[in-house]
């Protein structure tokens, strides 16, 4: 009986501890991770204090960055080594690498964490990486030249691919491992983001200076928003109400009301703002300023710049976990 009681007490204590740990994890303030191409580092920013708390040396020219859904790993492309590096966020160390072809750029991870999609710029292809085996599962050629971003739809069925030298977005069927459609948008489609329900895709076309909204089921453009000079990056607010777009030429961000497709505000940030991300609560936006070697933090509600955080040389983007 005493042994049984002791066992029960131990189990209760373990359960209580597990609950506390889960609560702490759920309430933890996220970090922003910024790849710096010329410094060959990833800067880690504590979003509570907005200070850089660490630097991770990653390869020789880190560019694209994505996090696993469980927040345990980072995936970082390396243009110089033609690799996808795997970074353990607990130890903040590189724990693996996968050869993915010349000059890889953007990377995204499927919602189940099973696959990583890498845009291979010089290979004019998307490289599908098995994250469990840490090996290439398929190399899928696309029509767009110099692909920069390859982004999974929320359900993992599709990969949308934007290319620097193109005027359309290629649609890859993940199960079939091949392109199945091409959606005409504007010149030089770069950043791509899906709404949480997967019904719409928002695409920033740099040279066109226009953001296009695509109906995913119909594979048709349903709206276009022309503003600023160069539309280089974008992110959708977690609640889906706003889309923030970076203008690489003017050094500004502008906000679009997702329901009305109207521009509702603008704020100056740094030189050559590139890729960006929201905090999970949707209150702040972090944008990498490639020519200012900084990350600007913007209040998403008021569209006010809060501060600039110095990072490494030529920051490419931001992922927040």
N, C-alpha and C positions, 0 to 999 in steps of 0.2 A: 504493500500500500504506500509506504514512504517513497519507494522508488517511483511509483506511478505519479505521486504528487509532485515529486521533484521534476519528473519529466514534463508534467503539465505546466509547472511554473517556468521551466526552461523554454518550452514552446511559446508560452504567452509573452515572455520577455523578447524572444526572437521575433515574434509577430509584431510586437510593439515597436521594436527597433526598425524592422523593415518598413513599418508604416511611417515612422519619423523620417527615415531616409528617403522614402518615396515623396513625402510632403516637401522635404528640403529640396529634392531634385526638381519637383514640379514648380516650386517657387523660386528657383535659382535665377539670378540675373544672367541673361545670355552674354556671350562674347561675340564680338565681330572679328572676322578673320580677313585679312587684306593681303593678297599676293603682290609683291613688289618685283617687277621684272628685272630691273637693273641691279637691285640689291641682292637678288636671289634669296629673299626672305619672305616669310609670312608674318605680318604684324598682328598681334592679338590685343584687341581693345576691350576693356571692361566697360560695358554699356551703362553701368551704374555710375561710374566716375568719369567716363569718357577719357581715360588715360590708357596709353600703351603699357601693358603689363609684362609682355614677353615678345621675343622674336624667335621664329623657328627658321633655321637654314634649310631651304628646300631646293635641291638641284642647282641649275645654273640660270634659268630664265623662267620662273613660274608665272603663269598667266591665268588660265581658267581655274575656277575653284568651286567645289560643291561639298556638301556634308552628307553623311549617311543619315537616314531618317531617325536613327536612335541617338544621334549626336556623338557617337564614339569615334568616328573617323572623318578625316578630310581627304578629298581627292583633288590633287593639284596637277595641272598639266605643265610640262616643261618643254618649251619650244626648242631649247638648245640640245637637250638630250633625247628628244623625240619620245618622251615617256609620260606616263601617268603615275605620279607618286602617291603613296598611301601614307597618311600621317595619323598616328595614334594620338588622340586628344588628351588622354589621361597622362601619357608620358611626354607629350609634345615632341615626338620624334618620328622621323620617317621609318616606316617598318616594311616597306615593300615598294616595288615599281613594276610597271607593265609597259613594254615597248608598244607604242600606238601609232607609229608613222611620223613622217616629217612635219614639223611645225604645228603641233596640236594647239588648239585655242580653247574654246568653251567646253565645259563638261557639265553634265547633269546626271542625277541619280534617280532611278525609278522609285516610286512611293514605297514599294516593298523592300527597297535596298538591294534587290537582286542584280540589277544591271547598272552600268555606267555607260553613258554615250559621250564620245569624244569627237569634236569636230577636227578633222585632220585637214589643215589648210592646204598644204602642198599636195596631199594625196587626193584632194577633191572627193572626200569620202567621210562617212561617219563610222567610227570604230566602236563596236559594241563589246564591252568588257564584262566578263563574268566576275562579279565582286567576290564570290566565294573561292573560286579557283585562282583569282587574280591572273586571268589569262584572257586573251582576245577570243571572243566567240564568233565574231563575224566582222568583215570589213565591207561596208555597203557604199558603193559609188553613188554620187548624187549629181544632178545636172548643174547646180549652182557652182561657180568657180570660187575657190578660196573660202570654203565654209568657215564661219566663225562661231556660231552658236548651234547646238543640237540639244533640244529640250523635250523631255518626256511630257506627254499629257498626264493628268492626274491618275487616270486609270491604267497607265502603262501601255496602252495599245499603240500609240503613235509617237513618233519623234518628229518634231518640226525643225527644219534646218534653214538657217539664214546664211547667205553668202555675200562676201564683199563685192564680188563682180557678178551681180545678178539683179533681177527685178521680180523674182518670185521666191516663194518658200516651198521647199520640197517636203513632202509628207511621206514618212517611212512607216510601213506596217512592221511592227516589232516582231510579231510571230512569223511573218513570211520572210523577214530579213531583206526587204526590198522596198524601193520607192513605189508608191501607188498613185501619187497625184502631185500636181504642182499648182500652187495658188498664186496668181498674179497679184503683186502688191506694188511697191515703189522701188526706186533705185537704191541698191545697197541695203537690203534688209539685215539688221544686226540683232538687237535684243528681242527676245520672245518670252512672253509670260502667259500662262493659262489662268482663267478664273478657277476658283476652287471646285466648282461643279463640272469643269471641263467643257462647258458649252461654248465658250468664247476663247479666242487667242488674240492677244494684243501684240503687235509687231511694230518696232521702231525702225523706220527706213531712213538711214543717215542722209544720203545725198538728196533724197526727195524732201527731207525736212518734214516728214509726215508720219503719223501713227495710224496704222490700219487695224480695224477690228474684224476678225474672221469668225463666221459661224462654223464651228468644227464639224457638225453633222453634215451641213450642206457644202462645206469647203468653198464658201463664198465670202467676199468682203461685204460687210454690212454697214461699215462706216469708215470714214477717213477724217483725220483731224490734222490740219496743216497749221503749224505754229513754229516760230523761231527759225533757225537756220539748219542745224544738223541734229536730227533725232538719233542719239547714239545708244542710250540705255533706257530701260524702264523697269518698274516694279509695281505690282498691284497690292494695295493695302489689304491686310488680312481679312477685313470685313467686306472687301470688295467695293467699297464706296468711291475710292479714288485711285487713279493711276498717276504715278510720278514719272516724268520723263526728263532725261538729261539732254541738254543741248551742248554738244561738244565744241561748237564754234563760239557761241556767245558766253559760255561759262555760267550757265544758269540751269535751274530746274524749273519745270512748270507742272502744275497739277491739272488733271482732267477729271471732271465729274463722270464717273463710269456709267451713270444712268442717262445723262443728257448729252454726253460726248462734248461738253463745253469746257474750254480752258477757264479755270477759276482762280488762278494765281500764279505768280512767278517769283523766284528768289535767286539772286546771284550767289554762286558758291566759289569754286576755284577755277583754275585754268585746265581746260580739256576734261570736264567731268565725264566719267565713263560709266561703268556699271555700278549698280546701287542695290540697296536692300532695306526693307522695313524691319524694325524690331517686332517680335511676335505680338506685342500688344497694339501695334499699329501707330504708336505715338511718335516715333522718331524714324527718320530716314538717314542712312549713311551712304555717301557717294564718294567714290575714289576719284580724286582729281589728278589725272596722269601727269600733267605738266607742273603742278604745284607741289607734288610730293606730299600730299595731305589727304585727309578724309574730312569732308564737311558733314556736320551733324545738323539736321534740319527738323524743326517742329512740324509734324505733318498736318496738324490742325490749322495753325496760323501761317504756315509756310514762311517761318522766320529762321534764319541761320543762327544756331546757338553757339557754335564754335568751330574752329578748324583744328584737327589733330595731326601733327606731323607724323609721317610714317617713313617708309623707305623710298627709294627712287623708282619712279614710274609705276605707281599703284594701278592695277588693272581692274579690280573689282572688289566686291564685298559679299561675304556670306555670313549670316548671323545664326548662331545656335547657342 
